[in-house]
Amino acid sequence: MAHDLKLVSFDICPFVERSRIVLLEKQVAHSIDFIDLANKPDWFLRLSPMGKVPVLVVDGRPVFESMVINELLEELYPHPAMLPAEPLARAEARAWVVYCNDAVMPASYRSLLALAAGWTGEALAKPLEELRGALARADAEVARRGGPWFLGRQLTLVDAAWAPFLRRWAAAEEWGMPEQNRLAAFPALQNWASRLLAHRSVAAADPGEIGPRMRRLYAERAARGSG
């Protein structure tokens, strides 16, 4: 059954990029409406009860939170499958998306904020150390499973969830990141990232010039005291 789909977000949001990857991988027709997060329109606030992006409007009905959106897309468009068929494996996939959400992304945000602002000392070292530990755990998991994708041979919602982070972290390596926090310090993650960022749907979801645009955004947030 065909659905009218509109994805609403701002243009370099990593969370909307997750859903764009899933839509592109499944070759689902959709439109995109980018908004200014600093000046959220009233119509958007009526769709998103927490004022957060992304929102997927399905036949006029809004769905929010990227993890929920992507699982809905998996149910509406089951081919190609982006979750394992076996229940325990599906639970593992969901758990590694949550790990990215709760362990990797917050430490990444704080690290990128510090790097973009040129902070030093404890203000920089603490989030980088936290992220390094989270990445080391993921690196061991990817190595254990043997690739080519996070869970093994099947490209899943886990790959879609991690790809925007990996794109941004690779771009941020030009900001003077310490060697121990570069992807090269995590061989399994680096190999996975190289394959993933070159994959058709992931490459097509690239918002373009992510490094300089992201650095400006984080520098502005640091200047406003958003750390």
N, C-alpha and C positions, 0 to 999 in steps of 0.2 A: 504494500500500500504506500502510495506517495504522500509525503507530508510537506507542508510549507515550513521551512526552517529559516530562522534569522538568528545569527549569533551577534550578541551585543557586548562590546568591551572597549578598552582603549588599545591603540595599535601595537604597543610593544609589551603588553601584558603576557607574562609567561603562562598564565592559567588559560587564557583564551587560546593561546598557541597549542596547548594540549588538545583542546577540542577541535581545532582546525586540522591537526594531524589526523585525528580519527575520521573526521568527515572526508578528508582528502584520500586517506587510505581506503576507505569504503566507497569512494567516488560518489558521494551523496551531494546532490545539488543543494546549495544554500546561499543565502546572502549574508553580508556582514555590515553592521552599523557601529562605527566607532564613535565614542563619546569623549568629552573632556572631563576627566575625573575631578578636576578642580572646579568644575561648574556643571554638576550633574543635572541633566534636564528632569523636569517633574515627571514626564512620562516614564523615564527610566526608574525613578524612585518608586513609582507605582508598581513596576515589575519586580524589583529587587528589594525584598523587605529589609535586608541589611545594608543596602546601598553598595553591594559588592559586585564585581565582575568576575567571570562572564555570566551572562544570562543567555540561555537558548530559548527562543520563542517558537513553540511547536504548534502550528495551526492556531496561533493566537494565545496559547497557554504558556506562561513563563516557567522555566526550570532553571534553578541556580545551583552553584557549586560545580566546579569542573569534574570532580570525581563522579558526582551524580549524573551530570550531563553525559559523560562518556559511557557510563554503564547503560543509560537509556539508549544511546545510539547503538550500543552493542545489541540491545534487545530489539530495537526497531529494524536494524540492518545487520543481521547476523553473519553476513558473508562479505569479506573474509572474517572469520572468527578472530576476535582479539582478546578473548579470555579462554583459558584451557577448559576442556569439557569436563574433566574430573573435579568433583567438588573440593577436595583438599587443595589441589593445584590452583583452583580459582580463589580460594581463601588466601593462599600464599601470594598470589598476584595482588589482591587487594591490600594485603599487609605491606607489601613493598611500595605500593603507591602511598599509603599512609606514612611509611618511613620517610619517603621523599618529602611529603608534606610537613611532617612534624619534626624530623631530625635534620634534614638537609637544607630545606628552603629557609627556615628561620636563621640558621647559622650563615647561610650564603648571603642572605639579605644584610645581616650585620657586617659581614666581611666586605661585601661590595660597597656598602655605605662608608666604611672606614677607609678602604682603598681609594675610592673616588674623592674623598675629602682630604686625603693625604695625612690621615692620622698615623701616629706612631705609638710605640710603647705598648702598655697593657690594652689600650683601646683597640689596637689592631691585632695584637697577639692572641687575645682571648677568643674572639670569634673565629680566627683562623685555626686555632688549636681545636676548637669544638668541631668545626667543619672537617678538619683533617681526620679526626676520629670517626666521624660519620661516613666519610668517603672510604676510609680503610675497611670498614665493615662491609660496605657495598662492593668494594673491589674484591674482597675474599669471596663473596657470594657469587659474583659474576664469574670469577675464576673457577669456582667449584662446579658451576653448571655448564661451563665449557662453550657458551655462545652458540650461534653468533649474536643472539639477542639476550636480554637480561635473564629470562627464564629458560633459555636454551634455544630450541629450533623454531619456536613460534613467536612472531612479532605480536606483542600484546599491549594492553593498556598501560602496563608498567613502562614500556619503552616510550609510549606517547607522553606519559607523565614526566619522565626524566629528561626527555630531549630538550625542552626549553632551558632547563637548568644547565645542561651540558653545553648548549650553544653559548649561553651567557658566560659560563665559567671559562670556556676556551677564549672568548673575546676579551675577558678581563685579564688574561695573562699578559696583555700588553700594558697593564697599568702598574707594573713593578711588583707583581705578586712573588712572594718567596718561593724558591724552587721546591720546597717540601709540600707546597700546596698546589703546584701545577699538576695537570692531568698526567704528565709523564711520570710522576711519582707513584701513580696507580696504574700499572700496566694493563690489567684487565679492563678497567674503566676506560682507559685511553683507547684501546682497540675497539671496544664496544662503541664509544663515542664517535670514532672515525667512521665506522660502518653506518651508525644510526644517522649522523648528520648528512651523510651522502645519500641516504635512502630517499626515494622519490617523494613520498608524502611529507617527510620531515623537511627536505630541502625546499619544497613548494610552500611550506608554512613560514619560512624565514621572512621576518618583517623588513629586513634590509638594514645595513649600517647599524647593526645592533650594538656594537662596541661603543662608538662615540655617542649615540643617542642614549644608551643606558648610563654612560658615565655622566652625561649632563643631568639626567634625571636624578641620579643618586647624589651628585654634588649639590643640586638644588635642595634635595631633602635634608642633607646634612647641614646645609646653611640655615635651614628653617628649624633645626633641632629635632629632626624626625628619627634620630637614632634610638 
